[in-house]
């Protein structure tokens, strides 16, 4: 027998589907962008939480993006959650496309703005690739156990090394990741991360502080990851290729490694929380772009 709550849930679902069917393209695009920020936040929350657990030896080791998401497959409704996350990552990749190609944030055409938009375009490819990887891993249960992030990174590095100029390609990618890390740390130092948030001042200031912590930690992790990848290129050793998970594990092996890993991991959690705040409060002009 259907309960009142079941009826309310069904009514809400029907209203949502009706709104989606009637909503203009701009509103749907903005919804997809906000969904993308939420997925980005979920990814970094997962990475950060697992890294904290690794630092206190409750799980074997810190994980990168796919490793952290893969852990959810063992939870009830984990597959549903990963499907939603994969869709959200595609949404975020689409938002990066609007930012980079159509200047959705109205950054202009100065050199700084152009460099920012190039970075956003690359970010879009990265998140689109991550979304693709999530759906690829969801094909079967067995796929979720293999290959792991490190295997995939080493395979890609080995393939690159076999190409003419592959060494410098890997070094170049590593240097780019290091540059992205520095950019994240500069962004954290300068602050003003709440400039695109539309909410009351107190909440905006709190979000800005959380964002600064998050970008600082993410920048440090990128610096380590990019350095390890560049070293793999210079030594022509594919097995030295490293991603975010390897960078976190390297931090744990450093002097005072466990406390350092906890601090960086909590920073990544902060980055995830800031992304969730952006999902709710960020000014998103996607609707204006697609309806122009």
Beta strands, then each sheet from edge to edge (+ up, - down):
end
